[in-house]
Amino acid sequence: MGKIKQFLSDVMSEMRKTSWPKSKELTKYTVVVVSTVIVMAIFFVLVDLGVSELFRWYIDL
């Protein structure tokens, strides 16, 4: 049990040393991540549709 308490104490000590982003920075980072995910999702949907159409065209030959 003592090791667990020491571990949690060490974790709390390290968390106090961490530099956390401010509210504006966090908002900017969130917008960047969400927009990147949306763009990548659209890209992969388009690529998937294109490859599917190529396979359908090839099979229909």
SULDA-V96558 format. One line per field, one symbol per residue. ss: DSSP state (H for helix, E for strand, L for the rest). psi: psi as a letter, one per 30 degrees, with the letter a starting at -180 (. if undefined). burial: 1 if it has 24 or more other C-alpha atoms within 12 Angstrom, else 0. A space follows every 50 residues. Layout:
ss=???
psi=???
burial=???
This chain:
ss=LHHHHHHHHHHHHHHHHLLLLLHHHHHHHHHHHHHHHHHHHHHHHHHHHH HHHHHHHHHHL
psi=eeeeeeeeeeeeeeeffkjkkleeeeeeeeeeeeeeeeeeeeeeeeeeee eeeeeeeeef.
burial=00000000000000000000000000000000000000000000000000 00000000000
